[in-house]
Amino acid sequence: MVTLAAGLVLVLVFAVAGAAKLADRGGTRTAVAAFGVPRPLIAAAALLVPLAEITAAVLLLVPGARVAGAAAVLALLGMLSGAVAISMARGRAPDCHCFGQLHSRPAGWTTLARNAGLGGLAVLALTGDPVAPGATAILTCAAAVATAGTATAIALGFLSLIRSHGRLLLRIDALEHALAEAGVAVAEATPAPPQIGMAPGSNAPSFAAIDHTGAAISLDDLLAPGLPLLLTFTSLECDPCRELMPRLEAWRGEHADRMTIAVVSTGDRAAAAEEARLHGFDRVIVDEDFGLYERYEANGTPSAVLVSPDATVASFVAGGADAVERLVDDVLAAPEPIRGLAPGAVVPDLDLRGLDREPVALVDGERTSLVLFWNPQCGFCGSMLDDVLAWERGAPGDAPRLVVVSSGDAEATRADGFKSPVAHDPEMLAGETFGAAGTPMAVLVDRDGRVASPLAAGAAAVLALAGPQAARSGRRAT
């Protein structure tokens, strides 16, 4: 009875684990990649592992195949335990994703203990197999030897690592003591981050993808505001990602004038939509097939890479939440580029013409103007169009006067439906004057013809510049 129960437990565990992984292929691929499987083998491993688990469960149900099923169980447990032990030795704890979306937690000692328990159940289930007692005995001995050998190797490896680390610390202490006696101050050293991914200066891989709403989005769209792009790879099933997302949202709101933050979900569209809903992102890019992840040589989740406005890679891959935060700090610590006219500067006379070639003036003489740099082909402009039109219709009397400066197609601009003055500026001459390198961007010009605000980049910053009513409308839409 005990051996039968042990076998049934193994059948249930491995059948559920395999089925859950197959149901969450995106999460399984993320977990396989996090354990260090080479990129060309990720897709195959993400399929073969759950199929092997289901096969082992089926074999355990067949009387004549229980030995093979137990062997498959022990082999799978051994491979997972070895991968976990290697990750632990490297100081990493990737999510095991053992039961897909049903249950996932960082792999560690509890994972090894659970695997040891399941291995014991496999041996126990075999002791009562009447079909092949000889094979059962051989497999039982082999499993015991393999388990003992694996445990011994892991223990010896960690013991050797700890001893080497201790000897190194003693030598460093002695060296620092000698230097201190000689009057030499030793500064604390900050370890250099690992150089993973494409070298800075490389051309950033272009892409055309969809976001969680199904809308198209490309690298050109993300670089349109003329700001550095923080391309961040996350997963809904990743605990460190969940901890990082509120910080990403805060950075996006506080530093929209310094960088563009794009979230790339390595799950399917439903997972990307859930990430957007949970954390308030208006766009989350879907990367179900790991195409972007592989092209940018990402290193697990969360990880990020910085792309310059000129579409070149500006950093190595930052792996882990702390490394992503350091990368953001580096961007914010860099001198802020000077763009166009500073607040207080006099706006020069610009010969701007409307869609019907009539003159369009940026300065009203009676009230402040909100000059909105626009392109109907820009995905970010499209995402905020309804908010801008709603504000335009219901703006209070003290709100700024809207002037749209479109660098896109004239007919497409006309189709957007603005009632306010629209200047057609396909050469972006006005944009260059104000330093607007992309769209959507905006600036206030007072009635005396002077720049009355810094340049705002991105939908949220533009709506905030328009006034409280527009900002509230944008938040409701998000």
GILINUR-V400855 format. One record per helix or strand of 2 or more residues. SS is the DSSP state (a for helix, b for strand). FROM is the first residue (numbers start at 1). TO is the last residue. If there is no record, write none. Layout:
ss/from/to
SS/FROM/TO
SS/FROM/TO
This chain:
ss/from/to
a/2/23
a/25/34
a/39/61
a/63/89
a/109/127
a/133/181
b/208/211
b/216/218
a/219/223
b/228/234
a/239/254
b/259/265
a/269/279
b/284/286
a/291/295
b/303/307
b/312/313
b/318/319
a/321/333
b/353/354
b/369/374
a/379/394
b/401/406
a/410/415
b/421/424
a/429/434
b/441/445
b/450/451
b/456/457
a/459/466
a/468/477
